Amino acid sequence: MNINIDIDFGNLWEALSAIGTIGAVIVSLWLARKDGKKKFQVVLKTTIGMRNDNSIDETPYLSIDAVNKSNIPLTIEEVGFINKRDGKKVTVTNQNFLIDGSNRLPTKTESYSLAMFVFNQEQLFKELQKKWPQGKKIRAYVRDSSGKHHFSKHYKI
Protein backbone atom coordinates (compact mmCIF):
# COMPACT_ATOMS: atom_id res chain seq x y z
CA MET A 1 0.00 0.00 0.00
CA ASN A 2 1.47 3.33 -1.05
CA ILE A 3 0.07 6.54 0.53
CA ASN A 4 1.01 9.84 -1.01
CA ILE A 5 0.10 13.08 0.75
CA ASP A 6 0.54 16.31 -1.12
CA ILE A 7 0.78 19.38 1.09
CA ASP A 8 0.29 22.72 -0.59
CA PHE A 9 1.71 25.59 1.42
CA GLY A 10 0.50 28.20 -1.05
CA ASN A 11 2.86 30.83 -2.24
CA LEU A 12 5.44 32.67 -0.17
CA TRP A 13 3.60 36.01 -0.27
CA GLU A 14 0.45 34.60 1.34
CA ALA A 15 2.54 33.09 4.14
CA LEU A 16 4.34 36.38 4.77
CA SER A 17 1.01 38.23 4.72
CA ALA A 18 -0.41 35.88 7.36
CA ILE A 19 2.67 36.31 9.56
CA GLY A 20 2.41 40.11 9.22
CA THR A 21 -1.28 40.06 10.18
CA ILE A 22 -0.60 37.98 13.28
CA GLY A 23 2.28 40.30 14.23
CA ALA A 24 0.05 43.38 13.85
CA VAL A 25 -2.61 41.85 16.12
CA ILE A 26 -0.01 41.00 18.77
CA VAL A 27 1.45 44.54 18.70
CA SER A 28 -1.99 46.16 18.93
CA LEU A 29 -2.95 43.97 21.90
CA TRP A 30 0.33 44.83 23.62
CA LEU A 31 -0.22 48.57 23.08
CA ALA A 32 -3.80 48.36 24.36
CA ARG A 33 -2.63 46.57 27.52
CA LYS A 34 0.23 49.02 28.02
CA ASP A 35 -2.15 52.02 27.95
CA GLY A 36 -4.34 50.51 30.65
CA LYS A 37 -1.52 49.94 33.16
CA LYS A 38 -1.57 51.76 36.45
CA LYS A 39 1.76 53.47 36.99
CA PHE A 40 3.22 56.03 39.36
CA GLN A 41 6.70 57.49 39.17
CA VAL A 42 7.83 57.90 42.78
CA VAL A 43 10.71 60.23 43.64
CA LEU A 44 12.13 60.61 47.15
CA LYS A 45 14.24 63.75 47.64
CA THR A 46 15.47 66.30 50.14
CA THR A 47 14.01 69.79 49.75
CA ILE A 48 13.99 73.17 51.45
CA GLY A 49 10.95 75.36 51.95
CA MET A 50 9.83 78.89 51.27
CA ARG A 51 7.99 80.97 53.82
CA ASN A 52 5.00 83.18 53.04
CA ASP A 53 7.30 86.23 52.93
CA ASN A 54 9.41 84.48 50.20
CA SER A 55 12.35 83.92 52.56
CA ILE A 56 14.09 80.53 52.57
CA ASP A 57 13.23 78.08 55.33
CA GLU A 58 16.48 76.35 56.34
CA THR A 59 14.64 73.34 57.82
CA PRO A 60 15.39 70.23 55.74
CA TYR A 61 12.35 68.43 54.41
CA LEU A 62 11.95 65.04 52.78
CA SER A 63 9.52 64.90 49.88
CA ILE A 64 7.78 61.98 48.18
CA ASP A 65 6.59 63.08 44.74
CA ALA A 66 4.20 60.65 43.03
CA VAL A 67 3.36 61.37 39.39
CA ASN A 68 0.41 59.48 37.92
CA LYS A 69 1.78 58.30 34.57
CA SER A 70 -1.31 56.37 33.50
CA ASN A 71 -4.21 57.50 31.35
CA ILE A 72 -6.75 57.11 34.16
CA PRO A 73 -7.17 58.87 37.53
CA LEU A 74 -5.74 56.87 40.46
CA THR A 75 -6.17 57.18 44.21
CA ILE A 76 -3.17 56.96 46.54
CA GLU A 77 -4.26 55.17 49.69
CA GLU A 78 -0.97 54.58 51.48
CA VAL A 79 2.47 56.20 51.65
CA GLY A 80 5.49 54.85 53.46
CA PHE A 81 9.06 53.66 53.50
CA ILE A 82 10.44 50.16 53.00
CA ASN A 83 13.72 48.31 53.17
CA LYS A 84 13.34 45.67 50.50
CA ARG A 85 16.18 43.54 51.89
CA ASP A 86 14.55 42.78 55.23
CA GLY A 87 10.96 43.45 54.12
CA LYS A 88 10.26 45.85 56.99
CA LYS A 89 8.14 48.86 56.17
CA VAL A 90 6.97 51.99 57.93
CA THR A 91 3.58 53.21 56.81
CA VAL A 92 2.74 56.87 57.29
CA THR A 93 -0.56 56.64 59.10
CA ASN A 94 -0.11 59.75 61.21
CA GLN A 95 -1.02 62.78 59.11
CA ASN A 96 0.83 64.95 61.67
CA PHE A 97 4.15 63.95 60.05
CA LEU A 98 3.06 65.74 56.87
CA ILE A 99 3.63 69.49 56.74
CA ASP A 100 0.99 72.00 55.61
CA GLY A 101 0.55 72.04 51.85
CA SER A 102 1.10 68.29 51.45
CA ASN A 103 -1.56 66.11 49.97
CA ARG A 104 -3.63 64.18 52.50
CA LEU A 105 -4.43 60.47 52.36
CA PRO A 106 -6.28 59.16 50.50
CA THR A 107 -5.72 61.50 47.56
CA LYS A 108 -7.02 61.22 44.02
CA THR A 109 -4.53 62.08 41.27
CA GLU A 110 -5.65 62.83 37.77
CA SER A 111 -3.81 61.49 34.76
CA TYR A 112 -0.28 62.95 34.49
CA SER A 113 -0.61 65.00 37.68
CA LEU A 114 1.50 65.16 40.85
CA ALA A 115 0.77 64.29 44.47
CA MET A 116 3.36 65.56 46.95
CA PHE A 117 3.92 64.38 50.52
CA VAL A 118 6.41 66.52 52.49
CA PHE A 119 7.85 65.56 55.88
CA ASN A 120 10.07 67.30 58.41
CA GLN A 121 13.29 65.35 57.74
CA GLU A 122 14.60 65.35 61.33
CA GLN A 123 11.31 64.13 62.85
CA LEU A 124 10.90 61.49 60.15
CA PHE A 125 14.48 60.19 60.50
CA LYS A 126 14.02 59.85 64.28
CA GLU A 127 10.95 57.71 63.60
CA LEU A 128 12.63 55.67 60.85
CA GLN A 129 15.75 55.02 62.95
CA LYS A 130 13.59 53.20 65.49
CA LYS A 131 13.21 50.51 62.84
CA TRP A 132 16.45 50.85 60.83
CA PRO A 133 19.95 51.94 61.86
CA GLN A 134 21.51 55.08 60.44
CA GLY A 135 23.14 54.53 57.06
CA LYS A 136 20.50 52.05 55.88
CA LYS A 137 19.13 52.33 52.34
CA ILE A 138 15.37 52.65 52.11
CA ARG A 139 12.81 53.33 49.43
CA ALA A 140 9.65 55.39 49.51
CA TYR A 141 6.49 53.78 48.20
CA VAL A 142 2.90 54.64 47.39
CA ARG A 143 0.06 52.13 47.19
CA ASP A 144 -2.80 52.84 44.82
CA SER A 145 -6.44 51.84 45.24
CA SER A 146 -5.89 48.57 43.32
CA GLY A 147 -3.29 47.50 45.90
CA LYS A 148 -0.27 47.94 43.63
CA HIS A 149 2.90 49.34 45.24
CA HIS A 150 5.10 51.81 43.36
CA PHE A 151 8.67 52.40 44.60
CA SER A 152 11.28 55.15 44.46
CA LYS A 153 15.00 54.66 44.03
CA HIS A 154 17.11 53.95 47.13
CA TYR A 155 17.74 56.71 49.66
CA LYS A 156 20.27 56.55 52.50
CA ILE A 157 19.01 57.60 55.94
C-alpha positions as CSV (number, residue, x, y, z in Angstrom):
1,M,0.0,0.0,0.0
2,N,1.5,3.3,-1.0
3,I,0.1,6.5,0.5
4,N,1.0,9.8,-1.0
5,I,0.1,13.1,0.8
6,D,0.5,16.3,-1.1
7,I,0.8,19.4,1.1
8,D,0.3,22.7,-0.6
9,F,1.7,25.6,1.4
10,G,0.5,28.2,-1.1
11,N,2.9,30.8,-2.2
12,L,5.4,32.7,-0.2
13,W,3.6,36.0,-0.3
14,E,0.5,34.6,1.3
15,A,2.5,33.1,4.1
16,L,4.3,36.4,4.8
17,S,1.0,38.2,4.7
18,A,-0.4,35.9,7.4
19,I,2.7,36.3,9.6
20,G,2.4,40.1,9.2
21,T,-1.3,40.1,10.2
22,I,-0.6,38.0,13.3
23,G,2.3,40.3,14.2
24,A,0.1,43.4,13.8
25,V,-2.6,41.9,16.1
26,I,0.0,41.0,18.8
27,V,1.5,44.5,18.7
28,S,-2.0,46.2,18.9
29,L,-3.0,44.0,21.9
30,W,0.3,44.8,23.6
31,L,-0.2,48.6,23.1
32,A,-3.8,48.4,24.4
33,R,-2.6,46.6,27.5
34,K,0.2,49.0,28.0
35,D,-2.1,52.0,28.0
36,G,-4.3,50.5,30.7
37,K,-1.5,49.9,33.2
38,K,-1.6,51.8,36.4
39,K,1.8,53.5,37.0
40,F,3.2,56.0,39.4
41,Q,6.7,57.5,39.2
42,V,7.8,57.9,42.8
43,V,10.7,60.2,43.6
44,L,12.1,60.6,47.2
45,K,14.2,63.7,47.6
46,T,15.5,66.3,50.1
47,T,14.0,69.8,49.7
48,I,14.0,73.2,51.5
49,G,11.0,75.4,52.0
50,M,9.8,78.9,51.3
51,R,8.0,81.0,53.8
52,N,5.0,83.2,53.0
53,D,7.3,86.2,52.9
54,N,9.4,84.5,50.2
55,S,12.4,83.9,52.6
56,I,14.1,80.5,52.6
57,D,13.2,78.1,55.3
58,E,16.5,76.3,56.3
59,T,14.6,73.3,57.8
60,P,15.4,70.2,55.7
61,Y,12.4,68.4,54.4
62,L,11.9,65.0,52.8
63,S,9.5,64.9,49.9
64,I,7.8,62.0,48.2
65,D,6.6,63.1,44.7
66,A,4.2,60.7,43.0
67,V,3.4,61.4,39.4
68,N,0.4,59.5,37.9
69,K,1.8,58.3,34.6
70,S,-1.3,56.4,33.5
71,N,-4.2,57.5,31.4
72,I,-6.8,57.1,34.2
73,P,-7.2,58.9,37.5
74,L,-5.7,56.9,40.5
75,T,-6.2,57.2,44.2
76,I,-3.2,57.0,46.5
77,E,-4.3,55.2,49.7
78,E,-1.0,54.6,51.5
79,V,2.5,56.2,51.7
80,G,5.5,54.9,53.5
81,F,9.1,53.7,53.5
82,I,10.4,50.2,53.0
83,N,13.7,48.3,53.2
84,K,13.3,45.7,50.5
85,R,16.2,43.5,51.9
86,D,14.6,42.8,55.2
87,G,11.0,43.4,54.1
88,K,10.3,45.8,57.0
89,K,8.1,48.9,56.2
90,V,7.0,52.0,57.9
91,T,3.6,53.2,56.8
92,V,2.7,56.9,57.3
93,T,-0.6,56.6,59.1
94,N,-0.1,59.8,61.2
95,Q,-1.0,62.8,59.1
96,N,0.8,64.9,61.7
97,F,4.2,63.9,60.0
98,L,3.1,65.7,56.9
99,I,3.6,69.5,56.7
100,D,1.0,72.0,55.6
101,G,0.6,72.0,51.9
102,S,1.1,68.3,51.5
103,N,-1.6,66.1,50.0
104,R,-3.6,64.2,52.5
105,L,-4.4,60.5,52.4
106,P,-6.3,59.2,50.5
107,T,-5.7,61.5,47.6
108,K,-7.0,61.2,44.0
109,T,-4.5,62.1,41.3
110,E,-5.7,62.8,37.8
111,S,-3.8,61.5,34.8
112,Y,-0.3,63.0,34.5
113,S,-0.6,65.0,37.7
114,L,1.5,65.2,40.9
115,A,0.8,64.3,44.5
116,M,3.4,65.6,46.9
117,F,3.9,64.4,50.5
118,V,6.4,66.5,52.5
119,F,7.8,65.6,55.9
120,N,10.1,67.3,58.4
121,Q,13.3,65.4,57.7
122,E,14.6,65.4,61.3
123,Q,11.3,64.1,62.8
124,L,10.9,61.5,60.2
125,F,14.5,60.2,60.5
126,K,14.0,59.8,64.3
127,E,11.0,57.7,63.6
128,L,12.6,55.7,60.9
129,Q,15.8,55.0,63.0
130,K,13.6,53.2,65.5
131,K,13.2,50.5,62.8
132,W,16.4,50.8,60.8
133,P,20.0,51.9,61.9
134,Q,21.5,55.1,60.4
135,G,23.1,54.5,57.1
136,K,20.5,52.0,55.9
137,K,19.1,52.3,52.3
138,I,15.4,52.6,52.1
139,R,12.8,53.3,49.4
140,A,9.7,55.4,49.5
141,Y,6.5,53.8,48.2
142,V,2.9,54.6,47.4
143,R,0.1,52.1,47.2
144,D,-2.8,52.8,44.8
145,S,-6.4,51.8,45.2
146,S,-5.9,48.6,43.3
147,G,-3.3,47.5,45.9
148,K,-0.3,47.9,43.6
149,H,2.9,49.3,45.2
150,H,5.1,51.8,43.4
151,F,8.7,52.4,44.6
152,S,11.3,55.2,44.5
153,K,15.0,54.7,44.0
154,H,17.1,53.9,47.1
155,Y,17.7,56.7,49.7
156,K,20.3,56.5,52.5
157,I,19.0,57.6,55.9
